[in-house]
Amino acid sequence: MKHQVRLLVALVFTTFTACFSPAALAETLEKVQDWRTVLPDNWGNSEIVSVQVRNSRLALANNIQFDVKSLHGQLLPHQANAPVLLENLSAFDVRVDHAQLRISDDVLQALVQAELQASEAPLRIRQVSTQPGGILITGDIRRLGLWISFSMEGTPTIENGQEITLTPRTLKVAGLPVYKALLATNIQLQSLIDMKSRAVALQGQAMVLRLGQLLQAPKIAFELNSLQLGQGEVQLGLGTSKTGPAFFCKSECPSNFVYTHGGELRAAGMVLAGQPTLVTGISDGSLPIALHDLNRLITTSTVQLRTDGALWISAQEGLLNTDDLLLLATGEKALAQLALLVGTQSDPVTLAVHHATLLSQEGVELRVEKLLASTRSTNLGQLPTAAQTVHVGEISLSETALNTMMNKALFNFKGSPIRKVSATIGEPHLQLALQARPEIFGIPLFWLPAKLSGPLVISNDRQHLEFTPTQVRMFGLSVLPIIKYVGLNLGDLIKIDETAVKLQGNTIRIALGSALPPLRLNTELRAIKNVLRSPLGPYLQVHVGKLTAEKIGEIYNTMELLPLGLWMNTPEFTALGMRTGPTLGHVYNDPRQERLVIDLARYPDLLANATLRLPKTERVWVSMPSQGAGSQHPVQGHRHENQAHQVPHHHQ
């Protein structure tokens, strides 16, 4: 795969939750449209991470956050050709092309005071109060070992495109006005207070803030072009122009979002490499982005993929409920026990299936009751699948599935002398009604109806199913004795020599590992049984695996503890361009009482219709949409209609 590393990062979190009554809870929930539709269909490759932000709250710490109305810029790693590590704010810089943001008084005070304290300045800021007409700063200065209160009021201006300069209109020390006295005596405030900080400095009588140096990490490169004072906040315009470029979404845009494209981003064990990624939040609020708490951000988000690798992350969906977390813990414990029983050190990925149905690309329905496998490949979304070693498994093939396999996977090759196969599972024999086109001296004859009956057994090499008919009837006549009498066999009249199926002598040999594309199974056939009475009708029960009989019973007992669905334990998970680090994954159907159906013919739409949750580090939770009607699972884009999954949203 050309782009093996298309990875994911989530920049979202929930600031707080509260308890509502059911009626009030329903009122806070909203339906959200599928925003994957606005992501660009075509995008070029770029080594630089571009970022766009709208109506979001960027937090670098619990007390440091900025309200971003709009932003266009780039994220630049300190090392060339290296990913942007969002968890390490000191490992990358931000270059702002254009931005409009607001800084509250509390945040401004926290930023300045942190810098003063770090530089051991003889000045401390206790409060910043902003009004449309000016800024009032109150604090203390240290003179002769004593802290003395002071206050400064004035209107800030922009200098050099980088600095905010506050020249006081009034200055009080210990409650006494001193500014006019300083001017009259030509004494500068700078000479009275020995400041060592480069971010907060005194120049003459003015206080100077250098915002680019005030933020320790990440470093931000920008040019100040406007400054306005509001009630309790400072509004800044960044960039070379007052009007910014258009957003990626043109006319139809979410009310708040973060959008990235290009380069490579990493965070919380997840990676995003190049593809467009959109993060959205509650429609009538500001999207909170906490770079200092990415694990929490991810646990409260849902993820949906698009077939071309683009990602949509819906923030503020809330945490998984207690029952779901308990289910994951139960699955993790059972899966760990199974891995120990098998000893899969050479194959790092463990796969376990408990009651699921796999549909091959040809529509062959494999009912898997239990199956334990391992593989070396971590790309679990690729087709054909990577080779998988099946240690133990129980697979059922109904008459319908057997007919589909015969007609669409075995005898569908060009020039096949067998067609229109209809199988009937009996005891002990299998009956096949079909049309055959024999040939004599290389000359094909007419299509002739035939009925074959005989046992279906396992070959000596345990790699094939063998069907050797004991009866072959045409037009009601038994023709097998005649064929034998003239010294021929079925293989002399009907030529079949394919990878998945061969006719050798009178025996049809089916290579089960090649008959079910795109599945590539490395295993052995252990037993086969014809089951006639079941609610699903007659079926073939096939046991596969490479383990000894002593271990099979213990593994099956352990698998009974495994919650229904498909489980995986892998050091890395890749599908549709998304990759995580060490992952415990669970694919299930909702409602859970319905059997999980994985239709490989619908790949990659299958994953594009799933909802992914990351409840905690090294956990991936995948919810498959129900194949039948009536599923109430709250897939992404419906926040959240199912009462069992509803989460109160607090509007900010």
Buried (B, 14 or more C-beta within 10 A) or exposed (E): EEEEBBBBBBBBBBBEBEEBEEEEBEEBBEEBEBBBEBBBEEBEEEEEBBBBBBBBBBBBBEEBBBBBBBBBBBBBBBEEEEBBBBBBBEBBBBBBBBBBBBBBBBBBBBBBBBBBEEBEBBBBBEEBBBEEEBBBBBBBBBBEEEEEEBBBBBBBEBBEEBBBBBBBEBBBBEEEEBBEEBEEEEEBBBEBBEBEBEBBBBBEBBBBBBBBBBBBEBBBBBBBBEBEBEEEBBBBBBBEEEEBEEBBBEEEBBBBBBBBBBBBBBBBBBBBBBBBBBBBBBBEBBBBBBBBBBBBBBBBBBBBBBBBBBBBBBBBBBBBBEEBBEBBEEBBEBBEBBBEBBEBEEBBBBBBBBBBBBBBBBBBBBBBBBBBBBBEBBBBBBEEBBBBBBBBBBBBBBBBBBBBBBBBBBBBEEEBBBBBBBBBBEEEBBBBBBBBBBEEEEEEEEBEEBBBBBBBBBBEEEBBBBBBBEBBBBEEEEBBEEBEEEEBBBBBBBBBEBEBBBBBEBBBBBBBBBBBBBBBBBBBBBEBEBBEEEEEEBBBBBBBBBBEEEBBEEBBEBBEBBBBBBBBBBEBBBBBBBBBBBBBBBBBBBEBEBBBBBBBEBBBEBBBBBBBBBBBBBBBBBBBBBBEEEBBBBBBBBBBBBEEBBBBBBEB
